[in-house]
Amino acid sequence: MALVAIKTAQATPITGEIDMSGTVTLNSINLGSASAATSLTAVTVGGTPTGSYAGTFGDSVAWHAFSWPGGSASPLWSFTDIATSDTYSFALTTDSIVTQTSTFLNLLGTGILTITGPGSYTPTAGSWSFTISNPSGGPHADFNFTFANSQVGAAVPDGGATAMLLGGAMSALALVRRKLMA
């Protein structure tokens, strides 16, 4: 009897959360009537990046203009981590307005997270949130914003090991049953 071990090469899904903040110029000086971010500057990774984003705190991020509702941008943002040389990006596929007033904007949506570089990552669906707070409600040339992106854990395929273990256990049970019946 010969046993052969086969290792299945699999890419790793992207996990974790990343937060960003910076300055945004909108297509209106009034937050309540804006429908697009026309320029985003001084954007950096903040908070405590987790999972696949761990270690990216402080990295500068390039953003592209986008509109809402129903806008898309590919990529919406991207950056290369100084320490790992991995390039991180997010392609916006859906967005919706949760709240938009003269004092607050909250957009939610989905997109595809990508990490390219030395590691092997599978492009992964993720969710995002974009918020601007304007307590005075007055007009501004620029607004500060925060952004959160997450992919909180996708199941990692095991290459069939679970099915093999289950099959082995079922065979063992059948043998035990046969011995007991005899």
C-alpha positions, 0 to 999 in steps of 0.5 A: 500500500502506498500513500501519497500526500498532495499539497494543494496550492491555494491563495489566501483570502483577504481578512481584517479591517482598515481605516483611513482619513483625509481631506475631501473636496466635493462637487458642492460647498454644501454637504447636503447637496453634494453628489461626488468627491472630486479630490481627496488629499492627505489620506493616510491609513489610521486606526489599528489595521487588522488581518491582512492590513496589519502593519500598514498604519501611516501609509499614504493612500491615493484616492480617485474621484467617485460619485454617489449614489450608484457610482463606481471607481476601480480602484477607489483607492490604492497604496503600496506598503513601505515595509512589505512592498505589497500593493493594496487596492479597493474597487468600488462596485456599489454605494448607497446613501444611508444619511445625507444632511447639511451636517452629516454624510454616511455612504455604505457599499461593497467592492473588491479588495486586492493585495498584490506583491510577495504574498498570494491573496485572492481578490475578496469581496468587502464592505465599506463606509465613508463618512463626513461630519460637518457640525456647523452645517455651513458651507466649506471648500473642503471637508474631513472624512473617515473611511472604513473597509472590512472583510471579516473572514471568509472560509478558507477551503481545506483542499478536501482534507475534511472530506477525507477524514470524514470518509475515513471515519465512516469506513472505521465505523462500518468496520466496527459495525461489521465486527460487532455483527459477526 
